[in-house]
Amino acid sequence: MTDSSRRFEVIVIGLGVMGSAAAYHLAKQGKRVLALEQFELDHRWGSSYGESRIIRYAYTHPTYVEMADHSFHLWRELEAESGRRLMFTTGGLDFGMSDSASLTATARTLQDRGIPFEWLSPEQSAARFPQFRLEPGVAALYQPDAAYLHASACVITLSELAQIHGATLRTHTLVTGIEPLSEGVRVHTPDGPFDAARLVLTGGAWSGKRLGELGLELPLQPTREQIVFFHAPDRTLFTPDRCPVFIVHEQPWFYGLPDVDGKGVKMAIHCNRQPTDPDRTNHNPDPQYLERIKALAQRYVPAGVGPVSEARVCLYTMTPDEDFVIDHHPEYPQIVFGAGFSGHGFKFGVLIGRILADLALNGASAHDLSLFKVSRFRGL
């Protein structure tokens, strides 16, 4: 291929938060980047759309806590560069039975990293956060740095800055094939092929299909998830300055975020685990799921239960261990990918984009990626 308009240094497939961030970091380094998205930018059909996503330090594994630390800083840097506010501090409340293994492990990991938090009894929690009802025997871990990210604004900002730095973005462009070459890769589309020395694959729920076509079968299961927004009877209790993001450490794991821009209090089950094909997903919410969420909300956040303003379907891409996959293709090192973010990856998007850029350009990252290797599934 000799047409210079179809030759790039790096091609990025997928413009959710991971792909937008990768395109941004690559373009910021002066690379000639093409980013392809099969739908419009900030579409509703994947995993990156919406008003809010939780960003937190509260993890049981130190790798995620360290990544969160870097992500907080990178989001603030992005705010400074763009002049837009993307991250809103609310504090975070994690609660469960006082002997909850995940809650105890979270506290231990935070303590080891020197990240401040405090334990609240049901009485202390009720005094500070009357929105929640903690049953006897329940303890709450409060971490003041937790926040929410305006998800759609993050994706749009990253993509726009990628363009400002010189990236070419093509939306409504379906990838019909990926062809590894001896010195690069060729990406086929209905508008013709594009060549590059490196490829970054961030296809979200479609990543498993794409990798399978490249001979890499991974246990990446797209799942159909649902979120519900409630208009609280007293909205003032659920404004971001009064209501922390929250996670309930019980089965099913239940989480929520404050009322952003009058949309309503957002609540959902984490990992509903309903398998789906992303090309055939039913995007109509289920009435029975709504009743299940109402029951959980009545139990944990009764003050938040009011008329439903919206119910929405989105996608997770689950791995068996719920850890990410960030690696080179084992047979084609010119291809790197991030996948399997299992419903908790968005907060790290700006960092993962930089990691993928480093893997593509330098072959390695300064961050410890041992938790995310392909080899854990393939015995490589």
C-alpha positions in Angstrom: 0.0 0.0 0.0 1.6 3.3 -1.1 -1.2 5.8 -0.4 0.2 7.8 2.6 -3.4 8.8 3.7 -3.9 5.1 4.6 -0.6 4.5 6.4 -0.2 5.3 10.1 2.2 4.6 12.8 -0.5 3.2 15.1 -4.2 2.2 14.6 -6.5 2.1 17.5 -9.7 0.1 17.3 -12.6 1.2 19.5 -13.2 4.6 21.0 -14.6 3.9 24.4 -12.6 5.3 27.3 -9.6 2.9 26.8 -9.3 3.5 23.0 -9.9 7.3 23.3 -7.2 7.4 26.0 -4.8 5.3 23.9 -5.3 7.6 20.9 -4.8 10.6 23.1 -1.5 9.4 24.6 -0.2 8.2 21.3 -1.0 11.4 19.5 0.4 13.5 22.3 3.7 11.8 21.7 3.6 12.9 18.1 2.6 9.6 16.5 0.5 9.4 13.4 -2.6 7.7 14.8 -5.8 6.5 13.2 -8.7 5.6 15.6 -11.7 3.6 14.3 -15.1 3.3 16.0 -18.0 1.3 14.6 -20.7 3.5 16.1 -20.8 7.2 16.9 -18.5 8.7 19.5 -20.0 8.3 23.0 -22.6 5.7 21.9 -24.9 3.8 24.3 -24.2 0.3 23.0 -21.0 -0.5 25.0 -19.5 0.1 28.4 -18.3 3.8 28.4 -21.5 5.9 28.1 -23.2 7.8 30.9 -23.2 10.4 33.5 -21.1 8.8 36.2 -18.6 6.1 37.1 -17.0 5.5 40.4 -13.3 6.1 41.0 -11.9 4.9 44.3 -8.9 3.6 46.1 -10.9 1.0 47.9 -9.6 -2.3 46.4 -8.4 -5.5 48.0 -5.4 -5.9 45.6 -2.5 -3.5 45.9 -2.0 -3.4 42.1 -5.4 -1.7 41.7 -4.8 0.7 44.5 -1.5 1.8 42.9 -3.2 2.2 39.5 -6.0 4.2 41.1 -3.4 6.6 42.6 -1.9 7.2 39.1 -5.4 7.5 37.6 -6.5 10.2 40.0 -3.4 12.3 39.0 -3.9 11.7 35.3 -7.6 12.7 35.4 -6.6 15.9 37.1 -4.0 16.5 34.5 -6.6 16.0 31.8 -8.9 18.4 33.5 -6.1 21.0 33.5 -5.3 20.5 29.8 -8.9 20.5 28.7 -10.3 23.2 31.0 -13.2 20.8 31.8 -14.2 19.4 35.2 -14.4 15.6 34.8 -14.0 14.2 38.4 -16.1 15.2 41.3 -15.1 14.2 44.9 -17.9 12.7 46.9 -16.2 10.3 49.3 -16.9 6.6 49.2 -18.8 4.3 51.6 -18.1 0.6 51.4 -20.2 -1.4 53.9 -20.9 -5.0 54.8 -20.9 -7.4 57.7 -18.1 -6.5 60.1 -16.3 -9.8 59.4 -16.6 -9.4 55.6 -13.5 -10.8 54.0 -13.5 -8.2 51.1 -14.1 -5.3 53.5 -11.3 -6.4 55.8 -8.9 -6.9 52.9 -9.8 -3.5 51.5 -9.0 -1.8 54.8 -5.7 -3.7 55.1 -4.6 -2.7 51.6 -5.5 0.9 52.2 -3.6 0.9 55.4 -0.5 -0.6 53.8 -0.6 2.2 51.1 -1.0 4.9 53.8 -4.4 5.9 52.3 -6.7 7.5 54.9 -10.0 5.9 55.8 -12.2 5.4 58.8 -14.6 2.8 60.2 -18.1 3.9 60.9 -20.6 2.0 63.1 -24.3 1.9 62.0 -25.0 4.7 64.4 -22.1 6.9 63.2 -23.0 6.2 59.6 -26.6 7.2 60.2 -25.5 10.5 61.9 -23.2 11.4 59.0 -25.1 9.8 56.1 -28.8 9.5 56.8 -29.4 8.3 53.3 -28.2 4.8 54.2 -29.5 2.1 56.5 -26.9 -0.1 58.1 -28.3 -3.2 59.8 -26.9 -4.5 63.1 -23.5 -6.1 62.7 -22.7 -4.1 59.6 -19.6 -1.8 59.4 -18.8 0.9 57.0 -15.5 2.0 55.6 -15.4 5.6 54.6 -12.6 6.8 52.2 -12.8 10.6 51.6 -11.0 10.7 48.2 -13.5 8.6 46.3 -15.3 10.4 43.5 -17.3 10.0 40.3 -16.1 10.6 36.8 -18.5 12.1 34.2 -18.1 9.1 31.9 -19.3 10.6 28.6 -17.4 13.9 29.1 -14.2 11.8 29.8 -14.6 9.9 26.5 -15.4 13.0 24.5 -12.6 15.0 26.1 -10.0 12.3 25.4 -11.1 11.9 21.8 -11.2 15.7 21.1 -7.7 16.1 22.6 -6.5 13.2 20.6 -7.6 15.1 17.5 -6.1 18.3 18.7 -2.8 16.5 19.0 -3.1 15.2 15.4 -5.0 11.9 15.6 -7.4 11.0 12.8 -10.8 9.6 14.2 -13.2 7.8 12.0 -16.6 6.9 13.5 -19.3 4.7 11.9 -16.4 2.6 10.5 -16.7 -1.1 11.0 -13.6 -3.2 11.1 -14.2 -6.2 8.9 -10.8 -7.9 9.4 -7.4 -7.5 10.9 -4.4 -8.9 8.9 -1.0 -9.2 10.6 1.8 -8.4 8.3 5.5 -9.2 8.5 6.2 -5.6 9.6 2.9 -4.3 10.9 -0.8 -4.8 10.5 -3.5 -4.1 7.9 -7.0 -3.3 9.1 -9.9 -3.8 6.6 -13.0 -1.7 6.6 -15.8 -1.1 4.1 -13.9 2.0 3.1 -10.8 0.1 2.3 -7.7 -1.1 4.2 -5.5 0.9 6.5 -1.9 0.0 7.4 0.2 0.7 10.5 3.3 -0.6 12.3 1.3 -1.2 15.5 -2.3 -1.9 16.5 -4.0 -1.2 19.8 -7.2 -3.2 20.2 -9.7 -1.8 22.7 -13.0 -3.2 21.3 -14.8 -3.6 24.6 -17.4 -6.4 24.4 -16.3 -7.1 20.8 -12.7 -7.8 21.8 -13.2 -11.5 22.2 -14.5 -11.8 18.7 -11.7 -9.8 17.3 -9.0 -11.7 19.2 -10.6 -15.0 18.2 -10.2 -14.0 14.6 -6.5 -13.6 15.3 -6.3 -17.1 16.8 -6.4 -16.0 20.4 -9.3 -17.5 22.3 -9.7 -16.0 25.7 -12.5 -16.4 28.3 -14.0 -12.9 27.6 -17.7 -13.1 28.3 -19.8 -10.1 27.5 -22.7 -9.7 29.9 -25.9 -7.7 29.8 -26.1 -5.4 32.9 -28.7 -2.9 33.9 -28.7 0.4 35.9 -31.7 2.2 37.4 -32.1 5.9 38.3 -34.5 6.9 41.0 -35.9 10.4 41.8 -35.4 10.5 45.6 -38.2 12.0 47.6 -35.7 14.4 49.1 -33.1 15.1 46.4 -31.0 17.3 48.7 -29.9 14.1 50.4 -28.4 12.7 47.2 -26.5 15.7 45.7 -22.8 14.9 45.1 -21.8 17.2 47.9 -23.8 15.2 50.4 -24.0 11.6 49.2 -20.9 9.4 48.8 -20.6 6.8 46.1 -21.3 3.4 47.8 -20.7 -0.3 47.4 -22.3 -3.0 49.4 -20.0 -6.0 50.1 -22.6 -8.7 50.0 -24.1 -11.0 47.4 -25.3 -9.6 45.2 -22.9 -6.7 45.2 -24.9 -3.6 45.0 -23.6 -0.1 44.3 -24.8 3.4 43.7 -23.9 7.0 42.9 -25.4 10.4 43.8 -27.9 12.3 41.7 -25.9 13.9 38.9 -27.5 16.8 37.0 -31.0 15.8 38.2 -30.9 12.4 36.4 -31.6 10.6 39.7 -29.8 8.3 42.2 -28.0 5.6 40.2 -28.2 2.1 41.6 -27.3 -1.3 40.2 -26.1 -4.8 40.8 -22.5 -5.3 40.0 -22.0 -8.4 37.8 -25.5 -9.5 37.0 -23.7 -12.0 34.8 -26.3 -12.4 32.1 -24.3 -13.7 29.0 -25.0 -11.9 25.8 -23.7 -11.4 22.3 -22.9 -7.6 21.9 -24.3 -7.6 18.4 -27.6 -9.1 19.6 -28.1 -7.6 23.0 -31.6 -6.8 24.1 -31.3 -3.1 25.2 -34.8 -3.0 26.8 -34.6 -3.1 30.6 -36.3 -6.0 32.4 -39.2 -5.2 34.8 -38.1 -8.0 37.1 -34.7 -6.5 37.4 -36.2 -3.2 38.4 -38.2 -4.8 41.2 -35.0 -6.5 42.4 -33.1 -3.2 42.5 -36.0 -1.6 44.3 -35.9 -4.3 47.0 -32.2 -3.8 47.5 -32.5 0.0 47.6 -35.3 -0.3 50.2 -33.0 -2.4 52.3 -29.8 -0.3 52.0 -30.8 3.2 50.8 -34.5 3.6 51.6 -34.4 7.4 51.3 -33.3 7.1 47.7 -36.4 5.1 46.5 -38.8 7.2 44.5 -40.1 7.3 40.9 -37.9 5.7 38.4 -36.5 8.3 36.0 -34.7 5.9 33.7 -33.5 2.3 33.4 -30.7 1.4 31.1 -28.8 -1.6 29.7 -25.0 -1.6 29.3 -22.3 -4.2 28.8 -19.6 -5.7 30.9 -16.9 -8.0 29.5 -16.0 -10.4 32.2 -12.9 -12.5 32.8 -13.2 -15.6 35.2 -11.1 -13.8 37.9 -12.5 -10.3 37.2 -9.0 -9.0 36.5 -8.2 -7.2 33.3 -6.2 -8.5 30.3 -3.6 -6.0 29.1 -0.9 -7.6 26.9 0.7 -8.2 23.6 -0.8 -10.8 21.3 1.5 -13.8 21.9 2.0 -14.5 18.2 1.8 -10.9 16.8 3.7 -8.6 19.1 2.8 -5.6 17.0 -0.7 -6.0 18.3 -1.5 -5.0 21.9 -4.9 -5.0 23.6 -6.8 -4.2 26.7 -10.0 -6.2 27.4 -12.0 -7.9 30.1 -12.5 -4.9 32.3 -15.3 -6.7 34.2 -17.3 -3.7 35.2 -14.6 -1.9 37.1 -12.2 -0.6 34.5 -13.5 2.9 33.6 -11.7 4.7 36.4 -8.4 3.5 35.1 -9.1 4.4 31.5 -6.8 7.4 31.2 -3.9 5.3 32.7 -4.6 2.1 30.7 -4.6 4.2 27.5 -1.0 5.4 28.5 0.0 1.8 29.3 -1.3 0.5 26.0 0.6 3.4 24.2 3.8 2.4 26.0 3.3 -1.3 25.1 2.7 -0.5 21.5 5.6 1.9 21.1 8.2 0.6 23.6 7.2 -3.0 24.1 6.9 -2.6 27.9 5.3 -0.4 30.6 6.7 1.0 33.8 3.7 -0.4 35.6 3.4 -3.9 37.0 1.1 -5.8 34.6 1.7 -9.3 35.9 -1.9 -9.5 37.1 -3.2 -8.9 33.6 -1.1 -11.3 31.5 -2.7 -13.5 28.8 -0.6 -16.4 30.0 -2.8 -16.9 33.1 -5.4 -18.3 30.7 -3.2 -20.0 28.2 -0.4 -21.6 30.2 2.1 -19.6 28.1 
